[in-house]
Amino acid sequence: MNQTFNFQRFLLINRLEIAEKGRTQLLMAAVLVGALLLMMLPIMFSNEHKDTLSGLHTISLVMLVLFGGSLYTNQVFGQYDSTNSAIAALMVPASRLEKFLSTLLLNLAFIIPFFVLYLVLHFSAMEYANNHLLSGEEKYELMPEFAIYYSFMSAIVIQGVAFLGAIYFTKAAYIKTAAVLIVVIGIGTAINNFVAESMTPSPSAISATPFMQWRLQFGELEEYYYVNVPEQIQHFVNLLPILILLSLWYIAYIRLVEKEV
């Protein structure tokens, strides 16, 4: 098979990708979107402040957007899981790059709008709820900018890891990918906290999450002190998740080539 990239052939392989996976992917997307709506819209139908309703927004971000979206991504190379479907996929007259990009494009066509949908629902539902609360009721707090930033960074890395795990692991791909991700996050957080503790004068409490500012507390003081990295380094930190994502995509492509797809 000619391994050069052909745009017209790429369009055809995209149509084939949609025809083969469209129904399954659409059903999974419908489940995730439906669950998102069920968890985020109830806050609009109560005129009393309830922490449970606002908590559902946080839970939906973690369980549905980050991990639910990664479950969706982990299914993208499902055609190579069984012998029959793998043989059919191998027989498709397209280059490896065309197959890889078509799979990636179909995945991004859901993941990006899904994350945007969450943000739209969060801000619109919260604003509507605050405007219809009874007088004297405490207003709901919108997600702060740093939380949006960190969620975006986390989503980028998690999607890259899930995409690589989908082609790297043959059986129980999602479980293995999640296990590896949890271990890597744990090690990264531990290293980050170790570096922060070694560079600060013995704080009584410290929070040093990757990609975020350090939060320090000293003695009995209730006030927190925040330490930001220099502006030039912050630019690199902002780009780091993108570089990680691109690297994971490239490794996934190399793995695809190794499988002689």
C-alpha positions in Angstrom: 0.0 0.0 0.0 1.3 3.5 -0.9 2.0 5.3 2.4 2.0 8.8 0.9 -0.8 11.1 2.2 -3.6 11.7 -0.3 -6.3 14.3 0.7 -9.1 12.8 -1.5 -8.4 9.4 -0.1 -8.3 10.9 3.4 -11.9 12.3 2.9 -13.0 8.8 1.8 -11.5 7.1 4.8 -13.2 9.7 7.0 -16.5 8.7 5.5 -15.7 5.0 6.1 -14.7 5.8 9.7 -18.1 7.5 10.3 -20.0 4.7 8.6 -18.3 2.0 10.7 -18.1 3.8 14.1 -20.6 6.5 13.8 -23.5 4.7 15.4 -21.5 3.4 18.3 -19.7 6.6 18.9 -23.0 8.6 18.6 -24.7 6.3 21.2 -21.8 6.8 23.6 -21.8 10.5 23.0 -25.6 10.6 23.6 -25.1 8.9 27.0 -22.4 11.3 28.1 -24.3 14.4 27.0 -27.5 13.1 28.5 -25.7 12.4 31.8 -24.2 15.9 31.7 -27.6 17.5 31.2 -29.1 15.5 34.0 -26.4 16.6 36.4 -26.1 20.2 35.5 -29.6 21.4 34.7 -31.4 20.7 38.0 -29.8 23.8 39.6 -32.0 25.9 37.3 -35.3 24.5 38.8 -34.7 25.4 42.4 -35.1 28.9 43.9 -33.2 27.9 47.0 -29.4 27.6 47.4 -28.4 24.0 47.6 -24.7 22.9 47.8 -25.7 19.5 46.4 -26.8 21.0 43.1 -23.6 23.1 42.7 -21.6 20.1 43.7 -23.1 18.1 40.8 -21.3 20.6 38.5 -18.0 19.7 40.0 -18.7 16.0 39.9 -19.8 16.1 36.3 -16.6 17.9 35.4 -14.5 15.1 36.9 -16.6 12.1 36.2 -18.0 13.0 32.8 -15.8 15.5 31.1 -12.4 14.3 32.2 -12.9 10.6 32.8 -16.0 10.0 30.7 -14.4 11.8 27.8 -11.3 9.6 28.2 -13.5 6.5 28.1 -14.9 7.8 24.8 -11.3 8.3 23.5 -10.2 4.9 24.7 -12.6 3.3 22.2 -11.1 5.0 19.1 -9.0 2.0 18.0 -11.7 -0.6 18.7 -11.5 -2.0 15.2 -8.1 -3.6 16.1 -9.3 -5.4 19.2 -10.7 -8.5 17.5 -9.3 -10.6 14.7 -12.2 -10.2 12.3 -12.4 -6.4 12.6 -8.6 -6.0 12.6 -8.3 -7.9 9.3 -11.0 -5.8 7.7 -9.3 -2.6 9.0 -5.9 -3.8 7.6 -7.5 -4.4 4.2 -8.7 -0.8 3.9 -6.7 0.8 1.0 -5.3 3.8 2.9 -2.0 4.9 4.3 -1.3 4.6 8.0 -1.3 8.3 8.4 -4.7 8.6 6.8 -6.1 6.0 9.1 -4.5 7.6 12.1 -5.7 11.1 11.3 -9.2 10.0 10.5 -9.5 8.3 13.9 -8.1 11.3 15.6 -10.4 13.7 13.8 -13.5 11.7 14.7 -12.4 11.7 18.3 -11.7 15.5 18.4 -15.1 16.2 16.8 -16.7 15.0 20.0 -14.2 15.8 22.7 -13.8 19.5 22.0 -17.5 20.3 21.7 -18.2 18.2 24.8 -15.8 20.3 26.9 -17.2 23.5 25.5 -20.7 22.3 26.2 -19.8 21.8 29.8 -18.5 25.4 30.2 -21.6 26.8 28.4 -23.9 24.8 30.7 -22.0 25.7 33.8 -22.0 29.4 33.3 -25.5 29.7 31.8 -27.1 27.4 34.4 -25.3 29.2 37.3 -26.3 32.6 36.1 -29.9 31.5 35.6 -30.0 30.0 39.0 -28.6 33.1 40.7 -31.1 35.3 38.9 -34.0 33.2 40.2 -32.9 32.6 43.8 -35.2 33.8 46.6 -34.1 37.1 48.2 -31.6 36.5 50.9 -30.4 33.2 49.5 -26.7 32.8 49.1 -25.5 33.1 45.5 -23.8 30.3 43.7 -20.1 30.8 42.9 -18.9 30.3 39.3 -15.9 28.1 38.6 -12.8 30.3 39.1 -10.4 31.0 36.3 -7.7 28.8 37.8 -10.0 25.9 38.0 -11.0 26.3 34.3 -7.4 26.6 33.4 -6.4 23.5 35.4 -9.4 21.5 34.0 -8.4 22.4 30.5 -4.7 21.4 31.1 -5.8 18.1 32.7 -8.3 17.3 29.9 -5.5 17.8 27.3 -3.1 15.4 29.1 -5.8 12.8 29.9 -7.1 12.7 26.3 -3.5 12.2 25.0 -2.9 9.4 27.5 -6.3 7.7 26.7 -5.6 8.0 22.9 -2.2 6.3 23.3 -3.6 3.7 25.7 -6.3 2.8 23.1 -3.6 1.6 20.6 -0.9 0.5 23.1 -2.9 -1.9 25.2 -4.9 -4.7 23.5 -7.0 -6.0 26.4 -8.5 -4.0 29.3 -7.1 -0.9 27.7 -9.0 1.6 29.8 -8.2 0.0 33.1 -4.5 -0.3 32.3 -4.4 3.3 30.9 -6.2 4.6 34.0 -3.8 2.7 36.3 -0.7 4.1 34.5 -2.2 7.6 34.5 -2.9 7.5 38.3 0.6 6.3 39.0 2.2 9.0 36.8 0.0 11.7 38.4 0.9 10.5 41.9 4.6 10.6 41.1 4.4 14.0 39.4 2.5 15.5 42.3 5.0 14.0 44.8 8.0 15.4 43.0 6.3 18.8 42.6 5.5 18.9 46.4 9.1 17.8 47.2 10.6 20.6 45.1 8.2 23.1 46.6 9.0 22.0 50.2 12.8 22.1 49.5 12.6 25.7 48.2 10.3 27.2 50.9 11.0 27.9 54.6 9.2 24.9 56.2 5.5 25.6 55.6 2.9 23.9 57.8 0.8 23.1 54.7 1.6 23.1 51.0 -0.3 22.4 47.8 1.8 22.2 44.7 -0.2 20.7 41.9 1.5 20.3 38.5 0.8 23.3 36.1 -0.5 25.4 39.0 0.9 28.0 41.4 2.1 26.8 44.9 -0.2 27.5 47.8 1.6 27.7 51.2 0.5 28.1 54.8 2.7 28.9 57.8 2.1 28.0 61.4 -1.3 28.9 62.8 -2.0 31.5 60.2 -5.2 31.0 58.2 -3.9 33.1 55.3 -2.5 31.3 52.3 0.5 32.6 50.3 0.7 31.9 46.6 3.9 31.5 44.6 3.9 31.9 40.9 6.6 30.8 38.5 8.4 33.6 36.5 6.5 34.8 33.5 8.9 33.3 30.9 8.7 29.9 32.6 4.9 30.2 32.9 4.7 30.5 29.1 6.5 27.2 28.8 4.2 25.6 31.5 1.2 26.7 29.5 2.6 25.0 26.4 3.8 21.9 28.2 0.4 20.0 28.1 0.2 20.8 24.4 3.7 19.4 23.9 2.8 16.3 26.0 -0.4 15.8 23.9 1.5 16.0 20.6 4.2 13.7 21.9 1.6 11.1 23.0 -0.2 11.4 19.6 3.2 10.8 17.8 3.9 7.8 20.0 0.4 6.4 19.3 1.2 6.8 15.5 4.5 5.0 15.9 2.7 2.2 17.8 0.2 2.0 14.9 3.1 1.6 12.5 4.6 -1.1 14.7 1.4 -3.0 14.4 1.7 -2.8 10.6 -1.7 -1.3 10.2 
